[in-house]
Amino acid sequence: MEDLFGSGHPEAGKDDARRNLSARMRPLLLSDFVGQHNILAPGKLLRRLIDSNRFSALLFHGPPGTGKTSLAGIIARQSGDHFVRLNAVDASVSDLRKAVADAAELWRHHRKRTLVLVDEIHRFNKAQQDALLPHVEEGTIRLIGATTQNPFFSVNPALLSRMQLFELHSLSESEILQLLQHALTRYQQEHPALKIIAEPEALCHWARLCEGDARRALNALDVALCSTLPIGDTLTLDLPVAEESIQKKALVYDRDGDAHYDTLSAFIKSIRGSEPDSALYLLAKMLAGGEDIRVIARRLIISAAEDIGLAEPQALILANACLQSVEVVGMPEARILLAETTVYLATAPKATPPTKLWKKPAKPWPRQRTPAHPQGSPRQQLRRRGPTRPRLGLCLRSRPPRRSHPGKTFPRHADLLSSHPAGLRKNRGRTPAPLAAAPSTAPA
């Protein structure tokens, strides 16, 4: 746990040589913060909350290196609150209780509020997150949470409902270049005897390869400054030095998170849009991220049925064969089968699936009564044929036996069929049998 005078405060340890350049370059003022104009521009909600100092709980989520922790430090400095920083990786419930007790004591004696930053708040389990609820509700502490995960899955809904949610996006290349230039100026001020020359190609290379991660770009600059030997009093950072100082960025792909579903969705949309190059790129990304090959093959089957359908019936057969083949072959040969099937589906003609035909023009039809002419139920058949005798096993309800009436003659079942229109259609071309004569009631 770090308090206002520990290393968690933006001003603390700014001359500490143990801290890397990205930590020393944390902005102290909101005007020095780079990026995130979607939430920090004048008139935006977060900017109004910071300027008015009227907030209780905030939650920042976004990719790494977008300024979540730095923004929390700026808010703490501008508000004048006592700043306590917790990292959910090593913090426990006892640390939370201690922070809350200190906050209550500080307010009781000095009327000063406490702002608690919980970094990586998604690492807290449900019990630890629930421990924050009463103190946030009562206003004992002001809470700022920071996470790189989707808060709707990783944060307790009860806690999430008490927080204002703000998303931070990856920085653009121009914003990364602005940060690098500012870092070089700051480093030049720290080493006035050294002349630093950074070529534009080197800075652009860092800004492009960091993919919006400001911490990664600053760390690459720090590695180049510390590892390059100056010639006299001049230190030159050229493109070869920049290429060596930055390593390959780790692939952003999780098999059970947002990146998993986002990549699969983009993969299907690339096939639907007949873009084989994009589909192959996303396929390579999923395979490099360790995606299950059966999941990809099943998505290909869905695409063949939904997007291609009857326009190319062979596509579904090929996709099904791909699923069976990758289960037998496995990696790494399965990538050949997946790539060939992906290209075939992306270049195949597309058709509207039949399930979309009843969504708009005939949407109420499934809720209406089925017409009588295509029905095949016994009730409808008996209703159409008229008052006929039910067949054995098709009796819909039990009825008492027919009573005999002396002096009356009842037609036979076949005769009724012959006289009924349905019976006429059934017995077309046949001669109806004559009715039987009435039995004589005279004595013999």
C-alpha positions as CSV (number, residue, x, y, z in Angstrom):
1,M,0.0,0.0,0.0
2,E,1.3,3.4,-0.9
3,D,0.1,6.7,0.7
4,L,0.4,10.3,-0.3
5,F,4.1,10.5,0.5
6,G,5.0,7.1,-0.9
7,S,6.1,6.1,-4.4
8,G,2.5,6.1,-5.5
9,H,2.2,9.9,-5.6
10,P,3.1,11.6,-8.9
11,E,5.7,13.8,-7.3
12,A,7.4,11.2,-5.2
13,G,10.7,9.9,-6.3
14,K,11.0,11.9,-9.5
15,D,14.7,11.8,-9.1
16,D,14.9,8.1,-8.2
17,A,17.2,6.5,-10.6
18,R,15.7,3.1,-9.9
19,R,12.5,4.1,-11.7
20,N,12.2,3.6,-15.4
21,L,11.5,6.5,-17.8
22,S,7.8,5.7,-18.1
23,A,7.3,6.0,-14.4
24,R,9.4,9.3,-14.2
25,M,7.3,10.7,-17.1
26,R,4.0,10.5,-15.4
27,P,2.2,13.9,-15.9
28,L,1.5,16.0,-12.8
29,L,-1.2,18.3,-14.3
30,L,-4.3,17.5,-16.4
31,S,-3.0,19.9,-19.1
32,D,0.1,17.7,-19.5
33,F,-2.0,14.5,-20.0
34,V,-1.8,13.3,-23.6
35,G,-4.8,11.6,-25.3
36,Q,-8.2,10.5,-24.2
37,H,-10.0,13.6,-25.6
38,N,-13.2,11.6,-25.8
39,I,-13.5,11.8,-22.0
40,L,-11.2,14.7,-21.0
41,A,-12.1,17.4,-23.5
42,P,-13.7,20.5,-22.1
43,G,-17.4,19.9,-21.4
44,K,-17.1,16.1,-21.2
45,L,-18.5,14.4,-18.1
46,L,-15.2,13.3,-16.6
47,R,-13.7,16.7,-17.1
48,R,-16.7,18.3,-15.4
49,L,-16.4,15.9,-12.5
50,I,-12.7,16.6,-12.0
51,D,-13.1,20.4,-12.3
52,S,-16.0,20.4,-9.8
53,N,-14.4,17.8,-7.5
54,R,-17.8,16.2,-7.1
55,F,-17.4,12.5,-7.6
56,S,-17.6,9.4,-5.3
57,A,-16.4,6.4,-7.4
58,L,-14.8,6.2,-10.8
59,L,-13.7,3.2,-12.9
60,F,-11.2,3.4,-15.7
61,H,-10.9,0.5,-18.1
62,G,-8.8,0.1,-21.2
63,P,-5.7,-1.4,-22.8
64,P,-2.4,-1.2,-21.0
65,G,-0.4,2.0,-21.3
66,T,-3.3,4.3,-21.9
67,G,-2.8,6.4,-18.7
68,K,-5.3,5.0,-16.2
69,T,-3.0,5.2,-13.2
70,S,-1.5,8.5,-14.3
71,L,-5.0,10.0,-14.6
72,A,-5.9,8.8,-11.1
73,G,-2.7,10.5,-9.7
74,I,-3.7,13.7,-11.5
75,I,-7.2,13.6,-10.0
76,A,-5.7,13.0,-6.5
77,R,-3.3,15.9,-6.9
78,Q,-6.0,18.3,-8.2
79,S,-8.5,17.4,-5.6
80,G,-6.1,17.7,-2.7
81,D,-7.3,14.4,-1.1
82,H,-5.1,12.0,0.8
83,F,-4.0,9.5,-1.9
84,V,-3.8,5.8,-1.1
85,R,-2.8,3.3,-3.8
86,L,-3.5,-0.4,-3.6
87,N,-2.6,-3.0,-6.1
88,A,-5.2,-5.8,-6.2
89,V,-2.4,-8.3,-7.0
90,D,-1.0,-8.2,-3.5
91,A,-3.6,-6.3,-1.4
92,S,-5.9,-8.1,0.9
93,V,-9.1,-7.3,2.9
94,S,-7.0,-6.2,5.9
95,D,-5.3,-3.6,3.7
96,L,-8.7,-2.3,2.7
97,R,-9.8,-2.1,6.3
98,K,-6.7,-0.3,7.3
99,A,-7.2,2.2,4.5
100,V,-10.8,2.8,5.5
101,A,-9.9,3.2,9.2
102,D,-7.2,5.7,8.3
103,A,-9.6,7.6,6.1
104,A,-12.2,7.8,8.8
105,E,-9.6,9.0,11.3
106,L,-8.3,11.6,8.9
107,W,-11.7,12.9,8.2
108,R,-12.6,13.0,11.9
109,H,-9.6,15.1,12.9
110,H,-8.6,17.1,9.8
111,R,-11.8,17.0,7.7
112,K,-9.7,15.7,4.8
113,R,-11.0,13.1,2.4
114,T,-9.1,10.0,1.2
115,L,-8.9,8.9,-2.4
116,V,-8.2,5.2,-2.8
117,L,-6.9,3.9,-6.1
118,V,-7.3,0.1,-6.6
119,D,-5.1,-0.8,-9.6
120,E,-6.0,-4.0,-11.4
121,I,-9.3,-4.2,-9.5
122,H,-10.4,-7.2,-11.5
123,R,-7.9,-9.2,-9.4
124,F,-10.1,-8.8,-6.4
125,N,-12.5,-11.6,-5.7
126,K,-16.1,-11.1,-5.0
127,A,-15.6,-10.9,-1.2
128,Q,-12.9,-8.3,-1.5
129,Q,-15.0,-6.2,-3.9
130,D,-18.0,-6.5,-1.6
131,A,-15.9,-5.1,1.2
132,L,-15.7,-1.8,-0.6
133,L,-19.5,-1.4,-1.0
134,P,-20.5,0.1,2.4
135,H,-17.6,2.5,2.5
136,V,-18.2,3.8,-1.0
137,E,-21.9,4.1,-0.2
138,E,-21.3,6.0,3.0
139,G,-18.7,8.3,1.4
140,T,-15.9,7.2,3.8
141,I,-13.5,6.9,0.9
142,R,-13.5,8.1,-2.7
143,L,-12.7,5.2,-5.0
144,I,-11.0,5.0,-8.3
145,G,-10.6,1.6,-9.9
146,A,-8.4,0.7,-12.9
147,T,-8.6,-2.5,-14.9
148,T,-7.6,-3.8,-18.3
149,Q,-10.4,-6.3,-18.4
150,N,-14.1,-5.9,-19.4
151,P,-15.6,-4.5,-16.2
152,F,-19.0,-6.0,-16.9
153,F,-17.5,-9.5,-16.5
154,S,-14.7,-8.8,-13.9
155,V,-16.3,-6.3,-11.5
156,N,-19.1,-7.1,-9.1
157,P,-22.3,-5.7,-10.5
158,A,-23.2,-4.2,-7.1
159,L,-19.9,-2.2,-7.1
160,L,-20.2,-1.4,-10.7
161,S,-23.6,0.2,-10.2
162,R,-22.0,2.7,-7.7
163,M,-19.2,3.8,-10.1
164,Q,-19.0,6.0,-13.1
165,L,-17.5,4.0,-15.9
166,F,-15.0,5.5,-18.4
167,E,-13.2,3.8,-21.2
168,L,-9.7,4.8,-22.2
169,H,-8.6,4.0,-25.8
170,S,-5.2,3.2,-27.2
171,L,-3.1,6.3,-28.2
172,S,-2.6,7.3,-31.8
173,E,0.8,7.5,-33.4
174,S,0.8,11.3,-33.3
175,E,0.1,11.2,-29.5
176,I,2.9,8.6,-29.0
177,L,5.3,10.9,-30.9
178,Q,4.3,13.8,-28.7
179,L,5.1,11.7,-25.6
180,L,8.5,10.7,-27.0
181,Q,9.4,14.2,-27.8
182,H,8.4,15.3,-24.3
183,A,10.5,12.5,-22.8
184,L,13.5,13.4,-24.8
185,T,13.2,17.0,-23.6
186,R,12.9,15.8,-20.0
187,Y,15.9,13.5,-20.4
188,Q,18.0,16.3,-21.9
189,Q,17.2,18.5,-18.9
190,E,18.3,15.8,-16.6
191,H,21.6,15.4,-18.6
192,P,22.6,18.8,-19.8
193,A,26.2,17.8,-20.7
194,L,24.9,15.3,-23.2
195,K,23.6,16.2,-26.6
196,I,20.8,13.8,-27.8
197,I,19.9,13.5,-31.5
198,A,16.9,11.3,-32.2
199,E,16.2,10.6,-35.9
200,P,12.5,10.9,-37.0
201,E,12.6,7.4,-38.4
202,A,13.5,6.0,-35.0
203,L,10.7,7.8,-33.3
204,C,8.2,6.8,-35.9
205,H,9.3,3.2,-35.6
206,W,8.6,3.2,-31.9
207,A,5.3,4.9,-32.3
208,R,4.2,2.4,-34.9
209,L,5.3,-0.8,-33.2
210,C,4.0,0.1,-29.7
211,E,0.4,-0.1,-31.1
212,G,-0.9,2.7,-28.8
213,D,0.9,1.5,-25.6
214,A,2.6,4.6,-24.2
215,R,4.5,2.7,-21.6
216,R,6.0,0.4,-24.2
217,A,7.2,3.3,-26.3
218,L,8.8,5.0,-23.3
219,N,10.5,1.8,-22.2
220,A,11.9,1.3,-25.6
221,L,13.3,4.9,-25.5
222,D,14.7,4.3,-22.1
223,V,16.5,1.1,-23.3
224,A,17.9,3.0,-26.2
225,L,19.2,5.9,-24.1
226,C,20.7,3.6,-21.5
227,S,22.3,1.1,-23.8
228,T,23.7,3.3,-26.6
229,L,27.2,4.6,-26.1
230,P,27.7,8.3,-26.9
231,I,30.4,9.5,-29.3
232,G,32.0,12.3,-27.4
233,D,29.2,14.3,-26.0
234,T,26.7,13.3,-28.6
235,L,24.2,10.4,-28.3
236,T,22.5,9.4,-31.6
237,L,19.4,7.3,-31.8
238,D,18.9,6.0,-35.3
239,L,16.7,3.4,-36.9
240,P,18.9,0.3,-36.2
241,V,19.1,1.3,-32.5
242,A,15.3,1.8,-32.4
243,E,14.7,-1.7,-34.0
244,E,17.0,-3.4,-31.4
245,S,15.5,-1.6,-28.4
246,I,11.9,-2.6,-29.0
247,Q,10.9,-6.3,-29.0
248,K,8.0,-7.9,-30.6
249,K,4.7,-7.0,-28.9
250,A,2.9,-9.8,-27.2
251,L,-0.2,-10.9,-29.1
252,V,-3.4,-9.5,-27.6
253,Y,-5.6,-12.5,-27.6
254,D,-7.4,-14.4,-24.9
255,R,-9.3,-17.6,-25.4
256,D,-12.2,-16.8,-23.1
257,G,-12.3,-12.9,-23.1
258,D,-13.3,-10.1,-25.4
259,A,-10.5,-10.6,-27.8
260,H,-11.6,-14.1,-28.5
261,Y,-15.2,-13.1,-29.5
262,D,-14.1,-9.9,-31.3
263,T,-11.6,-11.8,-33.5
264,L,-14.1,-14.6,-34.3
265,S,-16.7,-12.0,-35.2
266,A,-14.3,-10.1,-37.4
267,F,-13.2,-13.4,-39.0
268,I,-16.8,-14.2,-40.0
269,K,-17.5,-10.7,-41.3
270,S,-14.4,-10.8,-43.4
271,I,-15.6,-14.1,-45.0
272,R,-19.1,-12.5,-45.5
273,G,-17.5,-9.5,-47.1
274,S,-15.5,-11.6,-49.5
275,E,-12.2,-10.4,-48.1
276,P,-9.8,-13.5,-48.2
277,D,-6.8,-11.5,-47.1
278,S,-8.4,-10.1,-44.0
279,A,-9.8,-13.5,-43.2
280,L,-6.4,-15.2,-43.5
281,Y,-4.8,-12.5,-41.3
282,L,-7.4,-13.1,-38.5
283,L,-7.1,-16.8,-38.9
284,A,-3.3,-16.5,-38.4
285,K,-3.9,-14.3,-35.4
286,M,-6.3,-16.9,-33.8
287,L,-3.9,-19.8,-34.5
288,A,-0.9,-17.8,-33.1
289,G,-3.0,-17.0,-30.0
290,G,-3.7,-20.7,-29.3
291,E,-7.3,-20.8,-30.4
292,D,-8.9,-24.3,-30.6
293,I,-8.9,-25.4,-34.2
294,R,-12.3,-27.0,-33.7
295,V,-13.8,-23.7,-32.7
296,I,-12.5,-22.1,-36.0
297,A,-13.8,-25.1,-38.0
298,R,-17.3,-24.8,-36.4
299,R,-17.4,-21.1,-37.3
300,L,-16.6,-22.0,-40.9
301,I,-19.5,-24.4,-40.9
302,I,-21.8,-21.6,-39.6
303,S,-20.5,-19.2,-42.2
304,A,-21.0,-21.7,-45.0
305,A,-24.7,-22.3,-44.0
306,E,-25.5,-18.7,-43.1
307,D,-23.6,-16.5,-45.6
308,I,-23.2,-18.8,-48.6
309,G,-26.1,-21.3,-48.3
310,L,-27.8,-22.3,-51.5
311,A,-25.6,-20.0,-53.6
312,E,-22.9,-22.7,-53.4
313,P,-24.2,-25.9,-51.7
314,Q,-20.7,-27.5,-51.9
315,A,-19.4,-24.9,-49.4
316,L,-21.2,-26.6,-46.5
317,I,-19.9,-30.0,-47.5
318,L,-16.4,-28.7,-47.7
319,A,-16.6,-26.9,-44.3
320,N,-17.9,-30.1,-42.7
321,A,-15.1,-32.1,-44.2
322,C,-12.7,-29.5,-42.9
323,L,-14.0,-30.0,-39.3
324,Q,-13.6,-33.7,-39.6
325,S,-10.1,-33.4,-41.1
326,V,-8.7,-31.0,-38.5
327,E,-9.8,-33.3,-35.7
328,V,-7.9,-36.2,-37.3
329,V,-4.8,-34.3,-38.5
330,G,-4.3,-31.7,-35.8
331,M,-1.7,-28.9,-35.7
332,P,0.4,-27.7,-37.5
333,E,-1.1,-29.3,-40.7
334,A,-4.6,-28.3,-39.7
335,R,-3.8,-24.7,-40.6
336,I,-3.5,-25.7,-44.2
337,L,-7.0,-27.1,-44.2
338,L,-8.4,-24.1,-42.4
339,A,-6.7,-21.6,-44.7
340,E,-7.9,-23.4,-47.8
341,T,-11.5,-23.6,-46.5
342,T,-11.3,-19.9,-45.5
343,V,-10.3,-18.8,-48.9
344,Y,-12.9,-21.0,-50.6
345,L,-15.7,-19.5,-48.4
346,A,-14.5,-15.9,-48.8
347,T,-14.4,-16.2,-52.6
348,A,-17.7,-18.1,-52.9
349,P,-20.9,-16.4,-53.9
350,K,-23.1,-15.2,-51.0
351,A,-26.8,-15.7,-50.5
352,T,-29.4,-14.6,-48.1
353,P,-30.2,-17.4,-45.6
354,P,-33.9,-18.7,-45.7
355,T,-34.3,-17.8,-42.0
356,K,-34.4,-14.1,-42.9
357,L,-37.3,-14.4,-45.3
358,W,-39.9,-14.5,-42.5
359,K,-38.3,-11.9,-40.2
360,K,-40.0,-8.8,-41.9
361,P,-42.6,-9.6,-44.6
362,A,-44.2,-12.6,-42.8
363,K,-43.2,-12.1,-39.2
364,P,-46.7,-12.7,-37.7
365,W,-47.2,-15.9,-39.7
366,P,-45.7,-18.4,-37.2
367,R,-48.2,-17.1,-34.5
368,Q,-51.3,-17.6,-36.7
369,R,-53.4,-20.7,-36.9
370,T,-52.1,-23.1,-39.5
371,P,-54.4,-23.3,-42.5
372,A,-56.7,-26.4,-42.6
373,H,-55.7,-27.7,-46.0
374,P,-52.1,-28.7,-45.2
375,Q,-53.0,-30.2,-41.8
376,G,-52.7,-33.9,-41.2
377,S,-54.0,-34.2,-37.7
378,P,-56.9,-36.7,-37.1
379,R,-59.1,-34.0,-35.7
380,Q,-58.9,-31.9,-38.9
381,Q,-59.3,-35.0,-41.1
382,L,-62.4,-36.0,-39.3
383,R,-63.7,-32.4,-39.4
384,R,-63.3,-32.2,-43.2
385,R,-64.9,-35.6,-43.8
386,G,-68.0,-34.9,-41.8
387,P,-69.9,-37.1,-39.3
388,T,-68.0,-40.4,-39.9
389,R,-67.2,-43.1,-37.4
390,P,-63.8,-42.7,-35.9
391,R,-61.2,-45.4,-36.6
392,L,-59.9,-47.6,-33.9
393,G,-57.2,-45.8,-31.9
394,L,-58.1,-42.3,-33.2
395,C,-61.1,-41.7,-30.9
396,L,-60.7,-38.3,-29.4
397,R,-63.1,-38.8,-26.6
398,S,-65.2,-41.6,-25.2
399,R,-68.8,-41.6,-26.2
400,P,-71.7,-43.8,-25.1
401,P,-72.7,-46.5,-27.6
402,R,-75.3,-45.6,-30.1
403,R,-78.8,-46.7,-29.0
404,S,-81.1,-48.5,-31.4
405,H,-84.3,-46.8,-32.4
406,P,-87.0,-49.2,-33.6
407,G,-88.6,-48.3,-36.8
408,K,-85.7,-46.2,-38.1
409,T,-83.1,-47.1,-40.6
410,F,-79.5,-45.7,-40.4
411,P,-77.3,-45.5,-43.4
412,R,-74.0,-47.4,-43.5
413,H,-70.6,-45.8,-43.0
414,A,-69.6,-46.3,-46.6
415,D,-72.8,-44.8,-47.8
416,L,-72.2,-41.6,-45.8
417,L,-68.8,-41.4,-47.3
418,S,-70.3,-41.7,-50.8
419,S,-72.9,-38.9,-50.1
420,H,-70.4,-36.5,-48.5
421,P,-68.4,-34.2,-50.8
422,A,-65.2,-35.5,-49.3
423,G,-66.4,-39.0,-49.8
424,L,-67.3,-38.2,-53.4
425,R,-63.8,-37.1,-54.0
426,K,-62.5,-40.2,-52.4
427,N,-64.9,-42.6,-54.2
428,R,-64.7,-40.9,-57.5
429,G,-65.6,-43.3,-60.3
430,R,-67.4,-45.7,-58.0
431,T,-71.1,-46.4,-57.9
432,P,-72.6,-45.8,-54.5
433,A,-74.2,-48.8,-52.9
434,P,-78.0,-48.6,-52.5
435,L,-79.5,-48.0,-49.2
436,A,-80.7,-51.2,-47.4
437,A,-84.4,-51.7,-47.2
438,A,-86.1,-51.1,-43.8
439,P,-86.8,-54.3,-41.9
440,S,-90.5,-55.4,-41.7
441,T,-92.1,-54.9,-38.4
442,A,-95.3,-57.0,-39.3
443,P,-95.6,-60.3,-37.5
444,A,-94.7,-63.4,-39.5
